Amino acid sequence: QVQLVESGGGLVQAGESLRLSCAASGIISSINVMGWYRQAPGKQRELVATITSGGSRNYADSVKGRFTISRDNAKNTAYLQMNSLKPEDTAVYYCNAEGWFNYRYSSTNWGQGTQVTVSS
């Protein structure tokens, strides 16, 4: 089993920036994809961005041009740089990891979430 710990959330004003981090630990053979998802009150969890071990990135249309996902494979850590934040970005942000953990392939690995609140 892999443990994912997010950090970096907080309260900011519209237009400001935040950087989220997600550190994976445990018995890790390889992490194919790391991703960020978010869930606002009363809404379903949605994809924000993903990045493969080779560096291929995918973004939700709502964050393209404002958010940047990156990862440090040596540290098993993913980052989400969020610029020009908007009130509609307010949500709990969750980290996800897909890969070989404890000698089994798994994609249902989630962190505890970190709150991002953007005031207008």
N, C-alpha and C positions, 0 to 999 in steps of 0.2 A: 504494500500500500504506500502511496505517496502522500506527503503532507504539503499543502500549498498555503503559504502565508502571505497575505496582501498587506501593503502599507502605503501610506502617502495620501490618503483621503483627507478631506477637511472642508471647511467653509470658505468660499471665496466669492468675490464679486464678479459680475459679468465682465468678460474681457480679460480676466486674469488667467493664470496657468497653474496646473498641478502636474506632478509626476507620480504615477503609481508604480509600485514594485511588487513582484510576485516571486517569492523564492520557493523552490521545490526541494524537498529533502526526503530521504528514505532510501530504499534499495532501488536505484534507478539505473537501468541499462541504457536507455535512450529515450529522449522526448522528441517525438516527431512534430507535434504541433503544440504551441502554447497560444492561448487566446484570452481575450477580455470580453466579458459579457456584462450587461447591466440590467437592473430591474428597478423600475420606478413604481411608486405606490399605485396599486390597482392595475398594473400592466404586467404583461408577460415578460420573462427574461428574453433579452435580445442580444444578438451578436454586435460587438463593437469592432473588434479587429482580431485577426489571427496572424501568426507567423510560423513558418515551418523551420525545421532545423537548417535548411539551406538558405533561409532568408526571404522566401516568398511571402508577400504580405497581402492581406485582404482586409478591406474596410467596409463598414456600413456607409451608405451614401451620406447619411446625416453627419458623419464625422470626417469625411474625406477633406483633406486640405487643412484640417485643424488638429487632428490627432496623429501621432506617430507611434507605432509599435516597434519595439526592438527586443533583442534578447542577447544574453551572454551565455553561450552554451557551456563554457567551462564552469560557470557558477550556477547553472540550471535556474537562471533568473530571467524573467521577462519584465519589460517596462512599458508603460503607456504614458507618453508625453502628451498632455492635453493643453492646447493653447486656445485662445479666444473662446473661453468657456461661455456657455449660454445657460439661462435658467432651465431650459429643457434638457440639459445634460445631468440635472440632478437625479441621482439614483444610487443604489448600492451596486458597486462594481465588483464582479467576481472574476477570479482567475480560473482558467481551465487548462488541464494538461492531458495530452494523449500520447501514449507511448508504452514502453516496456517497463513495468514497475513490479518489483518482487517476482520477476520471471514470468509475468503474465501481461498480455496486451490489454490495455484499458483506456477508455476515453471519458469515463464518468468520474473524473477527479476534480473536485471543486474546493476552492478556499472558502473561508468564512465570510468573505466580503468586506469591503471598506466603503464607507459612506462618502459620497461627494455631493455637496450642496452648493449651488450657485445662486446667489441672490441678485436681483435686478437692480 
